[in-house]
């Protein structure tokens, strides 16, 4: 007899559910995280949607013949990295996010509105939260991981009980033991650690888990002594190890699977010992039985999936169909559906099998945080899974009850799964929090899609799908080749990241060339076509070019910055550049290091701001050709600077990680706060033109990455948009309130991983920002809002080859008759081509006044340099883009839809069968024709007549050929 006991799960089979049981038409998120992206309680399922910070909530079981409804909970301002349901309260959900906070939510029963405010907020942490897990025996205790720090929270007090900081690198996984006494962690330093959080913050045991530092996971078995880890070995093969804490120097056993890149998610049922291994992005599940007594991980079965897996979760044991011998149920999250996968043990008798379903952990906690922290190890009482012993005692936690919302607050909405358009965004209002990085409320949609007004049906649709941009269907199109400038040669593609690479106004384009001497070619936009093969006339600066900009009020003046710390002003003849120019109109000197950026004032003539490697920003009076103001306080390279729309403030972004806003006419020092008066043309120690004056400055944290960044004023000057990198080199957008920089960004949006800095081009008329980088093939479009959801995504523009630069032209260059709301220039390796962004509209014969509000006259100055330096302010004039022969669409007559109603005679007249036959005959005759032309077979030579015999051996005469009409008559007679 074998000394090994035969497993009762050896015949377990995995059953894929029918499509009727799927939760379909969802949009799951695909962003990488340490979490499983989906969790389940006995009543609800929560999963990551494709909108950062938004979770989908759906009932675990549907009602008879009723389709399950998916609701969307906007809970964070950034990606939800992990989530967990309370083991005692099926409606208590904890969420952790890249916005560095942990929130607890009291979810309602299915069919009720979701909360708009969390019950509790824990944090913020120093970095994003990666792992969350409720305590298995005590209510109100939560474990969270952020970076290298693990905290055990008393959620009711919103205070950590302890911090476990003895990790050498980022923590990838953390899990409670089943009795709640120990914590196990997996770390990127390849170490597996065991903590007793009530004894000391240091690890009590530690060993090397896997030889590779890639994503590792951990799960505890049904006993305190054994746990399972997943990871990669030195050959990048995925492996699973079984550990015994009493013999921690090496694993009890190890199983090597394959070399797939997807990290393994271990899903372990401690009561049965069944372990399911799910790999993200894969189409297969592995099932093992963990048998610590036999030091084995025994394979049970494998399951092939119908689609790639994005996340997986186990359904609690109390929710299984025990009478059908369902020992395990896995919820597979794919891109568009949630698919249940049931594991059954075949048994003949339809009864409760106690050997398959021993008593399971109940849902009444054994202790509270205070009792557990004092040393109690009391365990949760077990309950029988036998349906005859139900119902079990229930428990409702005191946590997660949100504050009462005002009666008129926006309510979340429910979306029928089967009727939801997967191409549209759908989410409920995010929570209102005190955290500065979290949006307060989505609020109503700020833009309609019709251009005439918002109909009740559209308002109803917006209440279901959430706000959407009227530019979401924007189409970017490269214009005809006749408008291109081709045969460009010798372009300088190595301009600094702080420069756009080239600049353009409504008449000309200035492009740096690779030739020595800092040459700039000036191309006329009104003269498209192929450039000659000979050398072009250029502006010769004598040094390498770092940035260049056209004067917005003088289309013939070009400012060029060089590595010699000088700014050269060139004047291009009105007829264009026809000869090489070597002497600039003027040269500005003052900076001591090379210059990075040039920005003309948006309202005042002859005012130019420049930033330099000497860590200063200087403001020049071009009429006097002298430096007037100097801004200091930077402690690193200045990545970007931008004037506010009213020209009163200047924002800078520095490599020291700080975003600063100055009032240049009030003071030069960003950290100095004193009340003084303007004293005329006296000299301040920081630069000329300053005397005792009042300093007004704001400062706040910028992007985490130091690879480069840009800043631009948006939302009528109320907000600042920053494009930069995070600590993982992911390109991201950060939106700040211009009045509250110290509070951090209002919202953070991650885009992709690419080496080049995103260059923002903002259109104040539409609120759209176009973002792309040098060497990119994609242009992102977003509509920006000063309130949640802040970013509304629109159609992106994609090209077949990378571009070297992308700039926005003035609004007057747009063809409003084609609903063209933006026109850009795209610089390629050898050509310059215009790109038009248009909005598809039906009634183009009318002027789309909802798309084209009055635009600022940006080519005429409002102030002189002297007036602005003296303290004067102004507002730009506005100009209507409406052509004289077009009527605004808002005043267009509404067309009533014409209904085509058939004549009542068709309904009143009853036709007989004979009339129907005649109509059919006439139709067939008209279709086939009644021609007497000979048929092709008439000209053939047939056999002799005596060779024709009937079916009974009787000779038959050659039958005459039938015409098409005769064929039709014979068919009718047969019928």
Secondary structure, 3 states (H helix, E strand, C coil): CCCCCCCCCCCCEEEECCHHHCEECCCECCCCCCCCCEEECCCEEEEEECCCCEEEEEECCCCCCCCCEEEEEECCCCCEEEEEECCCCCCEEEEEECCCEEEEEECCCCCCCCCCCCCEEEECCCCCEEEEEECCCEECEEEEEECCEEEEEECCCCEEEEEECCCCCCEEEEEECCCCCCEEEEECCCEEEEECCCCCCCCCEEEECCCCCCCCEEEECCCCCEEEEEEECCCCCEEEEEEECCECCCCCEEEECCCCCCCEEEEEECCCCEEEEEECCCCEEEEEEEEHHHCEEEEEEEEECCCCCCEEEECCHHHCCHHHCEEEEEEEECCCEEEEEEEECCCCCCCCCCCCCCCEECCCCCEEHHHHHCCCCCCCCEECCCHHHCCCCCCCCCCCCCCCCCCCCCCCCEEEHHHCCCCCCCCCCECCCCCCCCCCCCCCCCCCCCCCCCCHHHHHHHHHHCCCCCCCCCEEEECCHHHCEECCCCECCCCCCCCCCEEECCCEEEEEECCCCCEEEEEECCCCEECCCCCCCEEECCCCEEEEEEECCEEEEEEEEECCCEEEEEECCCCCCCCCECCCCEEEECCCCCEEEEEECCCECCEEEEEECCCCEEEEECCCCEEEEEEECCCCCEEEEEECCCCCCEEEEECCCEEEEECCCCCCECCCCCCCCCCCCCEECCEECCCCCCCCEEEEECCCCCCCCEEEEECCCCEEEEEEECCCCEEEEEEEECCCHHHCCCEEEEEEECCCCCEEEEECCCCEEEEECCCCCEEEEEEECCCCCCEEECCCEECCCCCCEEEECCHHHCCHHHCEEEEEEEECCCEEEEEEEECCCCCCCCECCCCCCCEECCCCCCECHHHHHCCCCCCCCEECCCCCCCCEHHHCCCCCCCCCCCCHHHHHCCCCHHHHHHHHHHHHHHHHCCCCCCCHHHHCCCCCHHHCECCCCCECCCCCCCCHHHHHHHHHHHC
